[in-house]
């Protein structure tokens, strides 16, 4: 699902025009981005939480050359799914479509 698909779903579920759903989604994303830039934690009960975290500089390996590289420090966003979201995606159909080492579900046709 991409942003356009999400806007369509929001418009459909909330009974809004696509332009209104787009404006609402953009405002939401701007508010989330602004809060995270200010170092705030965002908690959406039942959905999950977003927080910023510091990652120290470290050494890594370039997979194509196998040479050691330096990865610089940075601030990143961490997401933790809430109980309701985690329970909603933990279903037999999704489990069956995921391979043991895959992280993405199989595409629907």
C-alpha atoms as a printed R data frame, in Angstrom:
    type eleno elety resid chain resno       x       y      z
1   ATOM     1    CA   UNK     A     1   0.000   0.000  0.000
2   ATOM     2    CA   UNK     A     2   1.338   3.429 -0.886
3   ATOM     3    CA   UNK     A     3   0.265   6.918  0.197
4   ATOM     4    CA   UNK     A     4  -2.339   7.192 -2.569
5   ATOM     5    CA   UNK     A     5  -3.885   3.870 -1.577
6   ATOM     6    CA   UNK     A     6  -3.964   4.983  2.054
7   ATOM     7    CA   UNK     A     7  -5.696   8.236  1.117
8   ATOM     8    CA   UNK     A     8  -8.309   6.235 -0.819
9   ATOM     9    CA   UNK     A     9  -8.935   3.984  2.212
10  ATOM    10    CA   UNK     A    10  -9.199   6.961  4.590
11  ATOM    11    CA   UNK     A    11 -11.657   8.709  2.259
12  ATOM    12    CA   UNK     A    12 -13.746   5.545  1.958
13  ATOM    13    CA   UNK     A    13 -13.796   4.648  5.670
14  ATOM    14    CA   UNK     A    14 -14.354   8.199  6.945
15  ATOM    15    CA   UNK     A    15 -16.769   9.278  4.216
16  ATOM    16    CA   UNK     A    16 -14.496  12.112  3.084
17  ATOM    17    CA   UNK     A    17 -13.536  13.514 -0.287
18  ATOM    18    CA   UNK     A    18 -10.086  12.376 -1.407
19  ATOM    19    CA   UNK     A    19  -8.804  15.953 -1.150
20  ATOM    20    CA   UNK     A    20  -9.967  16.148  2.472
21  ATOM    21    CA   UNK     A    21  -8.493  12.742  3.296
22  ATOM    22    CA   UNK     A    22  -5.209  13.799  1.678
23  ATOM    23    CA   UNK     A    23  -5.130  17.025  3.695
24  ATOM    24    CA   UNK     A    24  -5.866  15.114  6.912
25  ATOM    25    CA   UNK     A    25  -3.146  12.538  6.242
26  ATOM    26    CA   UNK     A    26  -0.591  15.212  5.308
27  ATOM    27    CA   UNK     A    27  -1.412  17.202  8.463
28  ATOM    28    CA   UNK     A    28  -1.049  14.044 10.565
29  ATOM    29    CA   UNK     A    29   2.310  13.173  9.024
30  ATOM    30    CA   UNK     A    30   3.564  16.753  9.478
31  ATOM    31    CA   UNK     A    31   2.505  16.726 13.143
32  ATOM    32    CA   UNK     A    32   4.243  13.388 13.732
33  ATOM    33    CA   UNK     A    33   7.403  14.547 11.958
34  ATOM    34    CA   UNK     A    34   7.479  17.811 13.894
35  ATOM    35    CA   UNK     A    35   7.038  16.056 17.241
36  ATOM    36    CA   UNK     A    36   9.795  13.551 16.461
37  ATOM    37    CA   UNK     A    37  12.127  16.365 15.354
38  ATOM    38    CA   UNK     A    38  11.570  17.919 18.785
39  ATOM    39    CA   UNK     A    39  12.484  14.625 20.471
40  ATOM    40    CA   UNK     A    40   8.952  13.832 21.607
41  ATOM    41    CA   UNK     A    41   7.554  10.319 21.890
42  ATOM    42    CA   UNK     A    42   4.279   9.646 20.086
43  ATOM    43    CA   UNK     A    43   1.899   7.048 21.485
44  ATOM    44    CA   UNK     A    44  -1.209   5.958 19.612
45  ATOM    45    CA   UNK     A    45  -2.968   3.595 22.021
46  ATOM    46    CA   UNK     A    46  -3.705   0.265 20.367
47  ATOM    47    CA   UNK     A    47  -1.599   1.097 17.293
48  ATOM    48    CA   UNK     A    48   1.897   1.700 18.612
49  ATOM    49    CA   UNK     A    49   4.508   4.229 19.581
50  ATOM    50    CA   UNK     A    50   7.199   6.171 17.748
51  ATOM    51    CA   UNK     A    51  10.291   7.478 19.468
52  ATOM    52    CA   UNK     A    52  13.708   8.803 18.495
53  ATOM    53    CA   UNK     A    53  16.867   6.949 19.487
54  ATOM    54    CA   UNK     A    54  20.585   7.593 19.157
55  ATOM    55    CA   UNK     A    55  22.683   5.004 17.308
56  ATOM    56    CA   UNK     A    56  26.405   5.109 18.027
57  ATOM    57    CA   UNK     A    57  29.023   4.980 15.305
58  ATOM    58    CA   UNK     A    58  30.106   1.449 14.537
59  ATOM    59    CA   UNK     A    59  32.013  -0.701 12.098
60  ATOM    60    CA   UNK     A    60  30.202  -2.686  9.444
61  ATOM    61    CA   UNK     A    61  31.009  -4.814  6.417
62  ATOM    62    CA   UNK     A    62  30.165  -3.924  2.833
63  ATOM    63    CA   UNK     A    63  28.369  -7.074  1.649
64  ATOM    64    CA   UNK     A    64  29.551  -6.800 -1.946
65  ATOM    65    CA   UNK     A    65  33.253  -6.179 -1.225
66  ATOM    66    CA   UNK     A    66  33.503  -7.721  2.259
67  ATOM    67    CA   UNK     A    67  35.582  -4.701  3.288
68  ATOM    68    CA   UNK     A    68  35.139  -3.069  6.657
69  ATOM    69    CA   UNK     A    69  33.389   0.308  6.590
70  ATOM    70    CA   UNK     A    70  32.679   2.950  9.191
71  ATOM    71    CA   UNK     A    71  29.011   3.653  9.865
72  ATOM    72    CA   UNK     A    72  28.566   7.081 11.422
73  ATOM    73    CA   UNK     A    73  26.373   7.838 14.391
74  ATOM    74    CA   UNK     A    74  22.830   9.063 13.802
75  ATOM    75    CA   UNK     A    75  19.440   9.660 15.305
76  ATOM    76    CA   UNK     A    76  16.777   7.272 14.054
77  ATOM    77    CA   UNK     A    77  13.075   6.591 14.565
78  ATOM    78    CA   UNK     A    78  11.952   3.472 16.380
79  ATOM    79    CA   UNK     A    79   8.436   2.026 16.130
80  ATOM    80    CA   UNK     A    80   6.912  -0.421 18.590
81  ATOM    81    CA   UNK     A    81   3.595  -1.992 17.682
82  ATOM    82    CA   UNK     A    82   0.799  -1.813 20.233
83  ATOM    83    CA   UNK     A    83  -0.966  -4.916 21.531
84  ATOM    84    CA   UNK     A    84  -4.040  -4.503 19.315
85  ATOM    85    CA   UNK     A    85  -1.997  -3.997 16.123
86  ATOM    86    CA   UNK     A    86   0.279  -6.920 16.953
87  ATOM    87    CA   UNK     A    87  -2.721  -9.167 17.626
88  ATOM    88    CA   UNK     A    88  -4.447  -8.051 14.408
89  ATOM    89    CA   UNK     A    89  -1.521  -9.036 12.169
90  ATOM    90    CA   UNK     A    90  -0.818 -12.294 14.014
91  ATOM    91    CA   UNK     A    91  -3.160 -14.473 11.966
92  ATOM    92    CA   UNK     A    92  -2.963 -17.861 10.264
93  ATOM    93    CA   UNK     A    93  -3.431 -16.502  6.722
94  ATOM    94    CA   UNK     A    94  -0.504 -14.126  7.064
95  ATOM    95    CA   UNK     A    95   1.656 -16.737  8.786
96  ATOM    96    CA   UNK     A    96   1.035 -19.132  5.926
97  ATOM    97    CA   UNK     A    97   2.039 -16.562  3.301
98  ATOM    98    CA   UNK     A    98   5.332 -15.702  4.973
99  ATOM    99    CA   UNK     A    99   8.390 -17.824  4.458
100 ATOM   100    CA   UNK     A   100  10.545 -18.540  7.462
101 ATOM   101    CA   UNK     A   101  13.257 -16.076  6.395
102 ATOM   102    CA   UNK     A   102  11.021 -13.500  4.644
103 ATOM   103    CA   UNK     A   103   9.927 -10.356  6.409
104 ATOM   104    CA   UNK     A   104   7.283  -9.263  3.898
105 ATOM   105    CA   UNK     A   105   4.020 -11.052  3.134
106 ATOM   106    CA   UNK     A   106   3.491 -12.567 -0.295
107 ATOM   107    CA   UNK     A   107   1.828 -10.160 -2.730
108 ATOM   108    CA   UNK     A   108  -1.862 -10.701 -3.383
109 ATOM   109    CA   UNK     A   109  -2.933 -11.158 -6.980
